Amino acid sequence: MSSHDSNGRLVDLIRAGLSRADELGRARVPLKLYRPEDQEELLTLLHAYLWDTAAPYDDEWHRSPGNIMTLWAELLEIGKETRERLIPLRTDLVKVLTERGLGYRTHPRSVPVLVREYSGPIETPVHPGDPRETSSTIAVGSWGAGFGDAATNRKVELAAEAVVRRHYEDAGWVVTRVAHLKRGWDLTADRDGQELHVEVKGVSSSMPSVLLTRNELRRGETDTAWLLAVVTNALSDSPTLTKFDRETVTAAANPTVYRVNLAP
């Protein structure tokens, strides 16, 4: 689902909640007014928004500025009165996000939200730095990508994705962002019945060396539609996009980092 589609669906869901509250004579819109499947969709959309707006905080958590109500107000073009009606919905969604171990508020009234990427069920309660979620990292290439400054890494990531999206859209592909769904690639591109699964990596230098998660590499090994798009010099005025087929990527993959959990 592209960001445009996501925003449109979010608007539809929020308006449906407002309408349901009106039917019931309720001033405010709590999450329980929605069907279970719609609650899950709202939660997915909220998590995707927080993740997309977040900068790395530590090994697992990213810090989002939040601004959830600001987003809703802009999308629905609503005023103060309607925003106040939606406060319970926002509060309920963040509460569920926290209960599922995907989000964390340092204070009930704080605006910044710590969020981590979804990678399957994890236990609760959670806290920043929770060591129980594990992942494996794969390096492709000789050198270039690594564990640099967190804020810069996030800028590189977003800049690279914009370059790749623009490349495919200019060529007539319909591009949908699916990174938050943890499928093992970031963008799905469709054109004339053909579908590509594009994993995007950005590098601030000129060397096309990147890090892949275990899930991303597994997709490269098994998914014939998968390819890797690497954007070098991603933050410069002249970024360079290079595409690598899955055979090239999997042949170059070399395990470099292992997570060791020594907790009893």
C-alpha positions as CSV (number, residue, x, y, z in Angstrom):
1,M,0.0,0.0,0.0
2,S,1.5,3.3,-1.0
3,S,1.6,6.3,1.4
4,H,-1.2,7.9,-0.7
5,D,-3.3,4.8,-0.4
6,S,-2.5,4.5,3.3
7,N,-3.6,8.1,4.0
8,G,-6.8,7.6,2.0
9,R,-7.6,4.5,3.9
10,L,-6.8,6.2,7.2
11,V,-9.2,9.0,6.4
12,D,-12.0,6.6,5.5
13,L,-11.5,4.7,8.8
14,I,-11.5,7.8,11.0
15,R,-14.6,9.3,9.2
16,A,-16.3,5.9,9.7
17,G,-15.6,6.2,13.5
18,L,-16.9,9.7,13.6
19,S,-20.1,8.6,11.9
20,R,-20.5,5.6,14.2
21,A,-20.1,7.9,17.2
22,D,-22.7,10.3,15.8
23,E,-25.1,7.4,15.3
24,L,-24.7,6.3,18.9
25,G,-24.9,9.9,20.2
26,R,-21.4,9.9,21.5
27,A,-19.2,12.9,21.6
28,R,-15.9,11.1,21.4
29,V,-14.5,8.2,19.3
30,P,-12.8,5.4,21.3
31,L,-11.2,2.4,19.5
32,K,-13.9,0.0,20.7
33,L,-16.4,1.6,18.3
34,Y,-14.5,-0.2,15.4
35,R,-14.8,-3.8,14.3
36,P,-11.8,-5.9,15.3
37,E,-10.5,-6.1,11.8
38,D,-10.7,-2.3,11.5
39,Q,-8.9,-1.9,14.8
40,E,-6.1,-3.9,13.5
41,E,-5.9,-1.9,10.3
42,L,-5.8,1.4,12.3
43,L,-3.0,0.0,14.4
44,T,-1.0,-1.1,11.4
45,L,-1.4,2.4,9.8
46,L,-0.4,4.1,13.0
47,H,2.7,2.0,13.5
48,A,3.7,2.5,9.9
49,Y,3.4,6.3,10.2
50,L,5.4,6.3,13.5
51,W,8.1,4.1,12.0
52,D,8.4,6.1,8.8
53,T,8.8,9.4,10.8
54,A,11.3,8.0,13.4
55,A,15.0,8.4,13.7
56,P,17.1,5.6,15.4
57,Y,17.3,5.8,19.2
58,D,19.3,2.7,20.0
59,D,19.7,-0.8,18.7
60,E,16.0,-1.6,18.6
61,W,14.0,1.5,19.2
62,H,13.4,4.6,17.0
63,R,12.1,7.9,18.3
64,S,9.2,9.4,16.4
65,P,8.0,13.0,17.0
66,G,4.5,11.6,17.2
67,N,2.3,14.4,15.9
68,I,-0.4,11.9,15.3
69,M,-3.3,14.3,15.8
70,T,-1.5,16.9,13.5
71,L,-1.4,14.3,10.8
72,W,-5.1,13.4,11.2
73,A,-6.1,17.1,11.3
74,E,-4.2,17.7,8.0
75,L,-5.6,14.7,6.2
76,L,-9.2,15.3,7.3
77,E,-9.1,19.1,7.3
78,I,-10.7,19.2,10.8
79,G,-10.8,21.8,13.5
80,K,-10.3,21.8,17.2
81,E,-13.7,20.4,18.1
82,T,-13.3,17.3,15.9
83,R,-9.7,16.8,17.0
84,E,-10.9,16.6,20.6
85,R,-13.4,14.0,19.6
86,L,-10.5,11.8,18.3
87,I,-8.3,12.1,21.4
88,P,-9.6,8.7,22.9
89,L,-8.9,7.0,19.6
90,R,-5.3,8.2,19.5
91,T,-4.8,7.3,23.2
92,D,-6.3,3.8,22.7
93,L,-4.1,3.1,19.6
94,V,-0.9,4.1,21.4
95,K,-1.9,2.0,24.4
96,V,-2.4,-1.1,22.2
97,L,0.9,-0.4,20.4
98,T,2.6,-0.4,23.8
99,E,0.9,-3.5,25.0
100,R,2.1,-5.4,21.9
101,G,5.7,-4.3,22.5
102,L,5.9,-2.1,19.3
103,G,5.7,1.3,20.9
104,Y,6.6,3.0,24.1
105,R,5.8,6.4,25.7
106,T,8.2,7.7,28.3
107,H,5.3,9.5,29.9
108,P,1.5,9.1,29.3
109,R,1.3,12.7,28.1
110,S,4.6,12.8,26.2
111,V,4.5,13.5,22.4
112,P,7.6,11.6,21.3
113,V,7.0,7.9,20.9
114,L,9.6,5.2,20.9
115,V,8.8,2.6,18.3
116,R,10.4,-0.5,16.9
117,E,9.9,-2.4,13.7
118,Y,7.5,-5.3,13.7
119,S,9.1,-8.7,13.3
120,G,6.6,-11.1,14.7
121,P,5.0,-11.5,18.2
122,I,7.1,-10.4,21.1
123,E,6.5,-10.5,24.8
124,T,5.3,-7.7,27.0
125,P,5.9,-5.6,29.0
126,V,8.6,-3.8,27.1
127,H,10.9,-1.0,27.7
128,P,13.6,0.9,25.7
129,G,16.5,-1.5,25.2
130,D,14.5,-4.7,25.7
131,P,16.9,-7.4,24.6
132,R,14.4,-10.1,23.7
133,E,13.8,-9.2,20.1
134,T,16.6,-10.7,17.9
135,S,17.7,-10.5,14.3
136,S,20.7,-11.4,12.2
137,T,22.6,-9.1,10.0
138,I,24.2,-9.9,6.6
139,A,26.8,-7.7,4.9
140,V,27.0,-7.5,1.1
141,G,30.2,-6.2,-0.5
142,S,33.6,-5.5,0.9
143,W,33.0,-2.2,2.8
144,G,30.8,0.9,2.7
145,A,27.8,0.4,4.9
146,G,28.0,-0.1,8.6
147,F,26.7,1.2,11.9
148,G,27.3,5.0,11.6
149,D,25.5,7.9,13.1
150,A,21.9,7.0,13.7
151,A,20.3,10.2,12.5
152,T,22.4,10.2,9.3
153,N,21.5,6.6,8.6
154,R,17.8,7.4,8.7
155,K,18.3,10.4,6.3
156,V,20.3,8.1,3.9
157,E,17.6,5.5,4.1
158,L,14.8,7.9,3.2
159,A,16.8,9.6,0.5
160,A,17.6,6.3,-1.2
161,E,14.0,5.2,-1.1
162,A,12.9,8.4,-2.8
163,V,15.4,8.0,-5.6
164,V,14.3,4.4,-6.3
165,R,10.6,5.2,-6.2
166,R,11.1,8.1,-8.6
167,H,13.2,5.9,-10.9
168,Y,10.4,3.3,-11.2
169,E,7.5,5.7,-11.3
170,D,9.2,7.6,-14.2
171,A,9.4,4.3,-16.1
172,G,5.7,3.8,-15.7
173,W,5.7,1.4,-12.7
174,V,3.1,1.7,-10.0
175,V,5.1,1.6,-6.7
176,T,3.7,0.6,-3.4
177,R,5.7,0.8,-0.1
178,V,5.6,-2.4,1.9
179,A,8.7,-2.0,4.2
180,H,6.6,-1.9,7.4
181,L,5.0,-5.3,6.5
182,K,8.4,-7.1,7.0
183,R,8.1,-9.0,3.7
184,G,11.8,-8.9,3.0
185,W,11.7,-6.0,0.5
186,D,10.7,-2.3,0.7
187,L,8.9,-1.4,-2.6
188,T,6.6,-3.5,-4.8
189,A,6.6,-2.2,-8.4
190,D,3.9,-3.3,-10.9
191,R,3.7,-2.7,-14.6
192,D,1.8,-4.5,-17.4
193,G,1.3,-7.6,-15.2
194,Q,4.9,-7.8,-14.1
195,E,5.8,-7.4,-10.4
196,L,9.1,-6.6,-8.8
197,H,10.1,-6.8,-5.2
198,V,12.6,-4.1,-4.6
199,E,14.8,-4.0,-1.5
200,V,16.3,-0.5,-1.2
201,K,19.6,0.3,0.5
202,G,21.3,3.7,0.7
203,V,25.0,4.5,1.2
204,S,26.4,7.9,1.9
205,S,29.7,6.9,0.2
206,S,30.4,5.8,-3.4
207,M,30.9,2.1,-2.4
208,P,27.9,-0.2,-3.0
209,S,28.3,-2.2,0.2
210,V,25.2,-2.6,2.3
211,L,23.7,-4.6,5.2
212,L,20.9,-7.0,4.8
213,T,18.7,-8.6,7.4
214,R,18.4,-12.4,7.5
215,N,14.8,-12.0,6.2
216,E,15.9,-9.8,3.3
217,L,18.6,-12.3,2.3
218,R,16.2,-15.2,2.5
219,R,13.9,-13.4,0.1
220,G,16.8,-12.9,-2.3
221,E,17.5,-16.6,-2.2
222,T,13.9,-17.8,-2.8
223,D,11.9,-15.0,-4.5
224,T,12.4,-14.7,-8.2
225,A,10.9,-11.2,-8.3
226,W,13.3,-9.9,-5.7
227,L,16.2,-7.5,-6.5
228,L,18.4,-5.1,-4.7
229,A,18.5,-1.3,-5.5
230,V,21.5,0.4,-4.0
231,V,21.8,4.2,-4.0
232,T,25.3,5.5,-3.4
233,N,26.1,9.1,-2.5
234,A,22.5,9.1,-1.4
235,L,22.7,12.5,0.4
236,S,24.5,14.3,-2.4
237,D,23.0,16.3,-5.3
238,S,23.9,13.4,-7.7
239,P,23.0,10.1,-6.1
240,T,23.6,7.0,-8.2
241,L,21.2,4.1,-8.4
242,T,22.5,0.6,-9.2
243,K,20.4,-2.5,-9.4
244,F,21.7,-6.0,-8.5
245,D,19.9,-9.2,-9.3
246,R,19.3,-11.7,-6.5
247,E,22.0,-14.2,-7.7
248,T,24.7,-11.5,-7.5
249,V,23.5,-10.4,-4.0
250,T,23.3,-13.9,-2.5
251,A,26.7,-14.9,-4.0
252,A,28.3,-11.8,-2.3
253,A,26.6,-12.2,1.1
254,N,28.9,-12.7,4.0
255,P,27.8,-13.0,7.7
256,T,29.5,-10.3,9.7
257,V,27.4,-9.6,12.8
258,Y,25.8,-12.0,15.3
259,R,23.5,-11.1,18.2
260,V,24.5,-13.0,21.4
261,N,21.8,-13.1,24.0
262,L,23.4,-14.3,27.3
263,A,20.3,-13.6,29.5
264,P,19.4,-16.6,31.7
